[in-house]
């Protein structure tokens, strides 16, 4: 009977030793966690001991997006400081697209509600605002009305757009174009004496740099760039070009 008890105790000791050996081996084995940032900045892989839960790496960054979390291959979120690792693992970043506000400043004209626009998406052109006694000209990027706002532009930050109004002009004026290989038909100013629908010519080997006016009606004596000034007479605008591959 005593011999049987000794054999049982010995067997139990052997089993416990084996379990302890396996457990220790699992705890000392290391695994690699690789991070797929899904288009964001790179995140280096880390090595983790078995049964341990790693600390979170620095969050990646991605233009126009906010980092949300890391997920396992099965789609569950990996909880750093809680979840343990028992095999090599790849975690994938989950992002949310940022939303930006496009505001419309009408300077006393009818109010226009701001728009919420997702990153790299486009704002919707609103109905033209009205202002008593003045003519709406167009929407501009700046309050000085130097550059028109293009509603085909992808929005990548909070944006403010400015409505331009001018007093009505008694006349419309003819605008002619010079300095292009292909002739451009004359156009007329709007009711405020402004030409807003400027053509954008293209020529091989050249980059179009804008339309310029000349007080002398001479391409060799340009006065200033036309950026939407009110005109009081018929004018000719001269195309200015830059080389597509300027020499360094």
Kinemage of the C-alpha trace (Angstrom):
@kinemage 1
@onewidth
@group {chain A} dominant
@subgroup {mainchain}
@vectorlist {calphas} color= white
{ca unk a 1} P 0.000 0.000 0.000
{ca unk a 2} L 2.821 2.324 0.932
{ca unk a 3} L 4.617 1.488 -2.311
{ca unk a 4} L 1.469 2.342 -4.275
{ca unk a 5} L 1.201 5.724 -2.546
{ca unk a 6} L 4.850 6.453 -3.270
{ca unk a 7} L 4.343 5.621 -6.958
{ca unk a 8} L 1.292 7.899 -7.127
{ca unk a 9} L 3.164 10.745 -5.445
{ca unk a 10} L 6.077 10.300 -7.833
{ca unk a 11} L 3.749 10.359 -10.838
{ca unk a 12} L 2.067 13.516 -9.560
{ca unk a 13} L 5.441 15.178 -9.050
{ca unk a 14} L 6.462 14.311 -12.610
{ca unk a 15} L 3.216 15.741 -14.031
{ca unk a 16} L 3.612 18.956 -12.026
{ca unk a 17} L 7.205 19.276 -13.193
{ca unk a 18} L 6.135 18.864 -16.818
{ca unk a 19} L 3.367 21.468 -16.456
{ca unk a 20} L 5.796 23.874 -14.819
{ca unk a 21} L 8.334 23.300 -17.593
{ca unk a 22} L 5.754 23.962 -20.326
{ca unk a 23} L 4.489 27.075 -18.519
{ca unk a 24} L 7.982 28.460 -18.068
{ca unk a 25} L 8.780 27.767 -21.711
{ca unk a 26} L 5.632 29.600 -22.817
{ca unk a 27} L 6.475 32.572 -20.634
{ca unk a 28} L 10.055 32.836 -21.870
{ca unk a 29} L 9.235 32.435 -25.583
{ca unk a 30} L 9.020 35.715 -27.506
{ca unk a 31} L 6.657 36.813 -30.263
{ca unk a 32} L 6.681 39.653 -32.790
{ca unk a 33} L 3.863 42.172 -33.190
{ca unk a 34} L 3.871 43.883 -36.594
{ca unk a 35} L 1.843 47.042 -37.255
{ca unk a 36} L 0.050 47.763 -40.530
{ca unk a 37} L -0.682 51.505 -40.398
{ca unk a 38} L -3.057 51.329 -43.415
{ca unk a 39} L -1.566 54.303 -45.216
{ca unk a 40} L -0.383 56.137 -42.114
{ca unk a 41} L 3.136 56.736 -40.852
{ca unk a 42} L 5.264 53.654 -40.209
{ca unk a 43} L 5.216 51.987 -36.789
{ca unk a 44} L 8.081 49.645 -35.943
{ca unk a 45} L 7.421 46.066 -34.857
{ca unk a 46} L 7.896 45.065 -31.214
{ca unk a 47} L 8.949 41.845 -29.466
{ca unk a 48} L 6.840 40.540 -26.585
{ca unk a 49} L 7.328 37.676 -24.134
{ca unk a 50} L 4.629 35.038 -24.105
{ca unk a 51} L 1.708 35.673 -21.745
{ca unk a 52} L 2.698 39.344 -21.428
{ca unk a 53} L 0.620 42.308 -22.556
{ca unk a 54} L 2.637 45.006 -24.376
{ca unk a 55} L 2.381 48.759 -23.986
{ca unk a 56} L 0.866 50.702 -26.875
{ca unk a 57} L 3.291 52.227 -29.405
{ca unk a 58} L 3.069 55.881 -30.382
{ca unk a 59} L 0.001 56.365 -32.557
{ca unk a 60} L 0.665 56.748 -36.295
{ca unk a 61} L -0.422 59.827 -38.225
{ca unk a 62} L -2.227 60.169 -41.553
{ca unk a 63} L -3.125 63.362 -43.393
{ca unk a 64} L -6.791 64.237 -43.045
{ca unk a 65} L -7.531 61.348 -40.674
{ca unk a 66} L -7.691 60.613 -36.951
{ca unk a 67} L -6.255 57.379 -35.563
{ca unk a 68} L -8.865 55.283 -33.744
{ca unk a 69} L -7.406 51.913 -32.684
{ca unk a 70} L -5.449 48.779 -33.585
{ca unk a 71} L -7.399 45.651 -34.507
{ca unk a 72} L -6.508 41.954 -34.617
{ca unk a 73} L -6.901 39.824 -37.776
{ca unk a 74} L -10.384 38.795 -36.559
{ca unk a 75} L -11.472 42.444 -36.372
{ca unk a 76} L -11.489 42.758 -32.580
{ca unk a 77} L -9.671 45.665 -30.971
{ca unk a 78} L -6.327 44.797 -29.399
{ca unk a 79} L -6.290 46.108 -25.832
{ca unk a 80} L -2.768 47.082 -24.846
{ca unk a 81} L -2.048 46.405 -21.193
{ca unk a 82} L -4.762 43.731 -21.116
{ca unk a 83} L -4.514 41.355 -24.081
{ca unk a 84} L -1.644 38.853 -24.032
{ca unk a 85} L 0.289 37.500 -27.001
{ca unk a 86} L 0.701 33.799 -27.727
{ca unk a 87} L 1.813 33.939 -31.369
{ca unk a 88} L 3.273 36.327 -33.931
{ca unk a 89} L 0.636 38.927 -34.680
{ca unk a 90} L -0.140 41.705 -37.176
{ca unk a 91} L -2.302 44.591 -35.976
{ca unk a 92} L -4.009 46.950 -38.417
{ca unk a 93} L -4.740 50.644 -37.824
{ca unk a 94} L -8.309 51.921 -38.018
{ca unk a 95} L -8.828 55.563 -39.073
{ca unk a 96} L -11.715 58.016 -39.221
{ca unk a 97} L -11.793 60.695 -41.924
{ca unk a 98} L -11.623 64.266 -40.614
{ca unk a 99} L -14.442 66.701 -41.329
{ca unk a 100} L -13.767 70.384 -42.010
{ca unk a 101} L -15.969 73.472 -42.018
{ca unk a 102} L -16.372 75.704 -45.072
{ca unk a 103} L -17.691 79.131 -44.055
{ca unk a 104} L -19.180 81.726 -46.400
{ca unk a 105} L -18.628 85.406 -45.619
{ca unk a 106} L -21.146 87.576 -47.462
{ca unk a 107} L -20.233 91.000 -46.082
{ca unk a 108} L -23.782 92.148 -45.482
{ca unk a 109} L -25.375 89.948 -48.127
{ca unk a 110} L -27.841 87.174 -47.408
{ca unk a 111} L -26.493 84.697 -44.874
{ca unk a 112} L -25.288 81.288 -46.065
{ca unk a 113} L -24.949 78.355 -43.679
{ca unk a 114} L -21.515 76.736 -43.314
{ca unk a 115} L -20.912 73.305 -44.811
{ca unk a 116} L -19.278 70.266 -43.210
{ca unk a 117} L -17.011 68.645 -45.784
{ca unk a 118} L -14.978 65.457 -45.433
{ca unk a 119} L -11.242 65.463 -46.062
{ca unk a 120} L -10.389 65.587 -49.781
{ca unk a 121} L -14.049 66.117 -50.713
{ca unk a 122} L -15.571 69.201 -52.354
{ca unk a 123} L -17.780 71.975 -51.039
{ca unk a 124} L -21.105 72.556 -52.790
{ca unk a 125} L -21.509 75.914 -54.484
{ca unk a 126} L -24.396 77.673 -52.696
{ca unk a 127} L -27.037 79.823 -54.327
{ca unk a 128} L -25.708 83.293 -55.096
{ca unk a 129} L -26.275 85.665 -52.167
{ca unk a 130} L -28.107 88.961 -52.587
{ca unk a 131} L -27.180 92.403 -51.320
{ca unk a 132} L -29.338 95.487 -51.709
{ca unk a 133} L -28.086 97.844 -54.423
{ca unk a 134} L -25.051 95.718 -55.352
{ca unk a 135} L -24.179 92.980 -57.820
{ca unk a 136} L -22.805 89.614 -56.691
{ca unk a 137} L -19.604 88.905 -58.627
{ca unk a 138} L -18.255 85.576 -57.394
{ca unk a 139} L -16.662 83.680 -54.503
{ca unk a 140} L -13.031 84.361 -53.608
{ca unk a 141} L -10.333 82.700 -51.520
{ca unk a 142} L -9.416 85.954 -49.796
{ca unk a 143} L -11.108 89.084 -48.518
{ca unk a 144} L -9.074 91.183 -50.958
{ca unk a 145} L -10.632 89.335 -53.912
{ca unk a 146} L -7.304 88.409 -55.487
{ca unk a 147} L -8.096 84.802 -56.378
{ca unk a 148} L -11.352 83.078 -57.230
{ca unk a 149} L -12.385 80.084 -55.149
{ca unk a 150} L -12.678 76.930 -57.242
{ca unk a 151} L -15.479 74.678 -56.001
{ca unk a 152} L -13.661 71.748 -57.612
{ca unk a 153} L -10.901 72.182 -55.021
{ca unk a 154} L -10.484 69.295 -52.565
{ca unk a 155} L -11.013 70.522 -48.999
{ca unk a 156} L -8.165 69.615 -46.627
{ca unk a 157} L -8.662 72.121 -43.790
{ca unk a 158} L -11.198 74.586 -42.396
{ca unk a 159} L -11.851 77.072 -45.208
{ca unk a 160} L -13.382 80.534 -45.451
{ca unk a 161} L -14.796 81.794 -48.749
{ca unk a 162} L -15.651 85.436 -49.434
{ca unk a 163} L -18.512 86.816 -51.528
{ca unk a 164} L -17.635 89.822 -53.657
{ca unk a 165} L -20.215 92.513 -54.348
{ca unk a 166} L -19.778 95.630 -56.458
{ca unk a 167} L -21.983 98.562 -57.391
{ca unk a 168} L -23.603 98.090 -60.788
{ca unk a 169} L -21.802 99.549 -63.784
{ca unk a 170} L -23.595 101.606 -66.419
{ca unk a 171} L -21.861 99.650 -69.166
{ca unk a 172} L -20.327 96.311 -70.006
{ca unk a 173} L -16.892 96.253 -71.587
{ca unk a 174} L -15.174 94.052 -74.128
{ca unk a 175} L -12.117 92.105 -73.016
{ca unk a 176} L -9.744 90.815 -75.696
{ca unk a 177} L -6.926 88.296 -75.205
{ca unk a 178} L -3.428 88.275 -76.674
{ca unk a 179} L -0.259 86.233 -76.340
{ca unk a 180} L -1.665 82.762 -77.023
{ca unk a 181} L -0.955 80.386 -79.885
{ca unk a 182} L -4.667 79.704 -80.289
{ca unk a 183} L -6.957 82.730 -80.534
{ca unk a 184} L -9.419 83.241 -77.674
{ca unk a 185} L -12.755 84.882 -78.381
{ca unk a 186} L -13.541 88.231 -76.776
{ca unk a 187} L -15.606 88.244 -73.603
{ca unk a 188} L -17.685 90.854 -71.780
{ca unk a 189} L -17.611 92.066 -68.204
{ca unk a 190} L -20.551 91.413 -65.917
{ca unk a 191} L -22.966 94.032 -64.589
{ca unk a 192} L -20.363 95.209 -62.094
{ca unk a 193} L -17.693 95.776 -64.753
{ca unk a 194} L -15.691 92.670 -63.776
{ca unk a 195} L -14.564 89.717 -65.866
{ca unk a 196} L -14.668 86.602 -63.683
{ca unk a 197} L -14.703 83.756 -66.202
{ca unk a 198} L -11.077 84.142 -67.245
{ca unk a 199} L -9.832 81.507 -69.700
{ca unk a 200} L -6.865 79.311 -68.741
{ca unk a 201} L -4.887 78.577 -71.924
{ca unk a 202} L -2.478 75.659 -72.302
{ca unk a 203} L 0.580 75.413 -74.539
{ca unk a 204} L 3.212 72.706 -74.870
{ca unk a 205} L 6.395 73.388 -72.896
{ca unk a 206} L 4.908 76.396 -71.099
{ca unk a 207} L 3.139 77.101 -67.815
{ca unk a 208} L 0.432 79.768 -67.879
{ca unk a 209} L 1.240 82.436 -65.251
{ca unk a 210} L -1.739 84.785 -65.542
{ca unk a 211} L -3.345 87.604 -67.522
{ca unk a 212} L -1.767 91.057 -67.385
{ca unk a 213} L -2.969 94.520 -68.354
{ca unk a 214} L -0.962 97.250 -70.046
{ca unk a 215} L -1.704 100.957 -69.896
{ca unk a 216} L 0.074 101.144 -73.252
{ca unk a 217} L -1.733 98.218 -74.921
{ca unk a 218} L 1.749 96.753 -75.381
{ca unk a 219} L 2.849 93.233 -74.377
{ca unk a 220} L 6.323 94.623 -73.722
{ca unk a 221} L 5.037 97.200 -71.220
{ca unk a 222} L 2.815 95.311 -68.823
{ca unk a 223} L 1.339 97.289 -65.942
{ca unk a 224} L -0.287 94.830 -63.523
{ca unk a 225} L -1.909 91.421 -63.318
{ca unk a 226} L -5.657 91.281 -63.821
{ca unk a 227} L -7.196 89.682 -60.737
{ca unk a 228} L -10.784 90.872 -61.035
{ca unk a 229} L -10.456 94.651 -60.948
{ca unk a 230} L -13.481 96.721 -62.006
{ca unk a 231} L -12.970 97.815 -65.612
{ca unk a 232} L -14.070 101.168 -66.976
{ca unk a 233} L -13.184 100.631 -70.631
{ca unk a 234} L -12.502 97.943 -73.216
{ca unk a 235} L -9.150 96.266 -72.530
{ca unk a 236} L -6.735 93.690 -73.900
{ca unk a 237} L -5.292 91.132 -71.506
{ca unk a 238} L -1.880 89.661 -72.292
{ca unk a 239} L -0.980 86.070 -71.411
{ca unk a 240} L 2.215 85.642 -69.380
{ca unk a 241} L 4.056 82.331 -69.615
{ca unk a 242} L 6.812 80.543 -67.741
{ca unk a 243} L 9.012 77.742 -69.022
{ca unk a 244} L 7.793 74.278 -68.063
{ca unk a 245} L 11.381 73.193 -67.336
{ca unk a 246} L 13.313 76.313 -66.298
{ca unk a 247} L 17.090 76.018 -66.287
{ca unk a 248} L 18.645 75.849 -62.829
